[in-house]
Amino acid sequence: MKTLDKVVYAALFLICSIGLYYGLTDKDFFDTSYAQEDGLVEYGTALMLFIISLICLYRLVTISKGKSITWKIGTLLFAILFLFGAGEEVSWGQRILGVESSEFFIENNAQGETNLHNMVVGETKVNKLIFSQLLMVVMVMYLIVSPILYRKKEWFKKLVNMFAVPMVKWHHTIAFLIATALVVSNPAGRTWEVYELVFGAIFILIFLAPLNNSIFKKLP
C-alpha cells in the first residue's frame, strides 16, 4: 500500500466518522451543513469523478498507441461514464450557472433539476432503482467477486485486461467495506452523499494503481 493510499484512507475514515457522529447527535446539522446540497461533499464527489474521467482520457492520448481496439473502447467508455457521473452529481452545472430547468424536468424530476438520476418514471424513482439498488449490485460484483475471479480464472483475467478494466486490490475492497459500515450506521437522511464521496476517492486510487497496472503502461 502506497503513502497516497494511506493518506486517502485516513481522510475518508475521518470524514465518515465525523459524519457518523453528527448523524447520531445532530441529524439536522448533518443534512443541512455537513452533507448539504451544493456543499463540499457533493462538489468533492463531482470533482473526483471528473478526475477519473481525465485519467482515462490522458491514457487514451498518451499510451494508447499499439493498444488493442478493445482496450481503447474500454478506456473511452470509462472516461464517458465518469464524466457523466460528475455532470449528474452537480446537475450539469445548472445551479452553479443559475439555469432554470425545462418544463419536462420540472414535471418528471423529483427535485425539478436537469439530471437523470432524480427522474421519476410512473411511481418509480430512477435514483432508487438504478443509481442505488443496481449500482450496489455492480459494486459488490466489482469489489468482491471480480478480484477473486481475476486471480483464479484465466479467461476472466484476459477479458478484464482486454477491455482495460482497472482491477481492485484487496485494500480497496477492505476500505469500501469499512466505509459502508460507517455509512450504513449513520441514520441521517443525506448519509449516502458521504458514501458517494468515498466511492469517488477510492476509485481514483483504483484507476491510478490497479492490480493489473501493467496493461496501463506505454508499449515500447
ABEGO torsion letter per residue (X at the ends): XBAAAAAAAAAAAAAAAAAAAAAAABAAAAAAAAABBGBAAAAAAAAAAAAAAAAAAAAAAAAABGBBAAAAAAAAAAAAAAAAAAAAAAGGGAAAAGBBBBAAAAAABAAGBBBAAABBBEABBAAAAAAAAAAAAAAAAAAAAAAAAAAABAAAAAAAAAAGBBBBBAAAAAAAAAAAAAAAABABAAAAAAAAAAAAAAAAAAAABBAAAAAABBBX
